[in-house]
Amino acid sequence: MLVISEFAGASVELPHAIRTNPYDGQSLKDGLQNALVLDVTEKETPHAAAV
């Protein structure tokens, strides 16, 4: 799972990435927490679809 800044131009090209605001501590914390608690199938499904 990719956690990416919502300000990065590539973030719109990565629909399965978790977008966060790096200038907002709560947003960053929530994005990282969401990435950590995803189960394995949720983490692998976007990658499998992209390949």
C-alpha positions as semicolon CSV with decimal commas, in nm:
position;residue;x (nm);y (nm);z (nm)
1;M;0,000;0,000;0,000
2;L;0,127;0,342;-0,092
3;V;0,074;0,644;0,132
4;I;0,123;0,961;-0,074
5;S;0,085;1,334;-0,028
6;E;-0,235;1,472;-0,175
7;F;-0,017;1,753;-0,312
8;A;0,196;1,517;-0,522
9;G;0,094;1,536;-0,886
10;A;0,109;1,158;-0,914
11;S;-0,153;1,110;-0,644
12;V;-0,437;1,152;-0,895
13;E;-0,283;0,876;-1,108
14;L;-0,275;0,636;-0,813
15;P;-0,640;0,582;-0,717
16;H;-0,566;0,298;-0,475
17;A;-0,305;0,492;-0,279
18;I;-0,390;0,644;0,056
19;R;-0,369;1,022;0,013
20;T;-0,272;1,238;0,308
21;N;-0,197;1,601;0,382
22;P;0,165;1,599;0,507
23;Y;0,116;1,939;0,670
24;D;-0,169;1,809;0,885
25;G;-0,043;1,575;1,153
26;Q;-0,384;1,415;1,208
27;S;-0,428;1,344;0,835
28;L;-0,083;1,190;0,815
29;K;-0,141;0,980;1,126
30;D;-0,478;0,859;0,998
31;G;-0,336;0,768;0,657
32;L;-0,052;0,568;0,806
33;Q;-0,287;0,399;1,052
34;N;-0,525;0,305;0,769
35;A;-0,236;0,153;0,571
36;L;-0,122;-0,048;0,871
37;V;-0,462;-0,199;0,953
38;L;-0,558;-0,308;0,599
39;D;-0,577;-0,683;0,569
40;V;-0,358;-0,865;0,318
41;T;-0,626;-0,898;0,048
42;E;-0,698;-0,524;0,057
43;K;-0,327;-0,452;0,022
44;E;-0,278;-0,692;-0,270
45;T;-0,598;-0,630;-0,469
46;P;-0,505;-0,287;-0,612
47;H;-0,163;-0,414;-0,714
48;A;-0,305;-0,722;-0,883
49;A;-0,553;-0,509;-1,077
50;A;-0,276;-0,278;-1,199
51;V;-0,055;-0,559;-1,331
